[in-house]
Amino acid sequence: MLPEQVKQARHRCWLGIFMALWLPVCLGGCYLTGVSAGHLALMADRRPIDAIVADADTEAGLRERLQYVREARSFASYGLALPDNGSFTTYVALDRPYVAWNVFAAPEFSTEPREWCFVVAGCVSYRGYFSERQAVEYARQLAARGWDVHVSPVAAYSTLGHFDDPVLSSVLGYGDVELAGLIFHELAHQVVYVSGDSAFNEAFATAVEIEGVKRWLDGLGRFEDLVDFLEGRRRLLAVAGLMRETRQRLASIYDAAGSTAALREAKAGEFARMQTAYQIMSQSWDRGPTFRGLVMGQFNNARLAAAATYHECLPGFQRLLGELDGYLQGFYRAVRRLGRLTAEERRRVVCIN
């Protein structure tokens, strides 16, 4: 018999008997069998944060982090109008540094990511695994067929409110700002989710995350942290801009066609140009995050597409929130209306082409 927690979680999911059909929503295109087993294992291992904090045997460092999570989770609902439910009120200690791994893929000479399509979830631009070995093996198979591939570790994910998502040990090592931001980001996915539009969904959640962290730090009076956070976000947007420009330049190169050798040379040249531009831009960044890991090292179209999924549409969402004078409930309603448009119509409003 399944543990009681798992049975309750299954009951909450729409038509629980078909639960496996929902699970690709949870990780945006996961390997179905692995996700079913992996996700249920997490649900079975959840413990209420309140109980852990109250337990005299709880290690002091863990208690302190979970108390902080509890405060940030409460703020998400009363301060940001995010869902007030059981998500992030429980805790799971993992036996690994990440909960999952996402595989991104793109053709050798295209900036458009491969998509995987599922019932309910629609088409998404990455495929998730709870096993790093399975993710790496799948990426290897794609690479052998000529795809550019990129494997990205995942510290947390959202089930869009179909389960009460737990806080995972993989995120407790984050700094205060990053940890609060992650909670706001994942809860935002429960507010708006557009089937088949990963870039739209992730940019919306990132916009809520940024606004949420600004308000959270301001409310705590942590003004120096707020200044550092805003500077970090300015840098991140600058790095994302370099990658966006590179993607646009590569798209023009690929559209013009040419010999395989010439395309490969031009492709390598564009990635080298991007990395040189980053090194020049970041020379003055003497403290705080530099986001070097996003740009440097071996690069390909899949890695570029992975970055675009989170940042391509972000400026448009921030502009929309600004036009509404930061009124979050109105922002959520406006984004829901956008979600009912066609993909092309949505992109014209908030996404950078």
Protein Blocks (a to p, Z undefined) as FASTA:
>chain_A
ZZfklmmmmmmpghkllmmmmmmmmnoopafklmmmmmmmmmmmpccfklmmmpmklcfk
lmmmmmmmmmmmmmmmmmnopacdfehkaccddfbfbfbdcdddddfbbcbdcddddehj
lpafbdcdfbfklmmmmmmmmmmnopacdddddfbdceehpaccdddfklmmpcfklmmm
mmmmmmmmmmpccehilklmmmmmmmmmmmmmmmmmmmnopaklmmmmmmmmmmmmmmmm
mmmmmmmmmmmmmmngpafklmmmmmmmmmmmmmmmmmmmmmmmmgcjehlmmmgccddf
klmmmmmmmmmmmmmmmmmmmmnnopaklmmmmmmmmmmmcfklmmmmmpcZZ
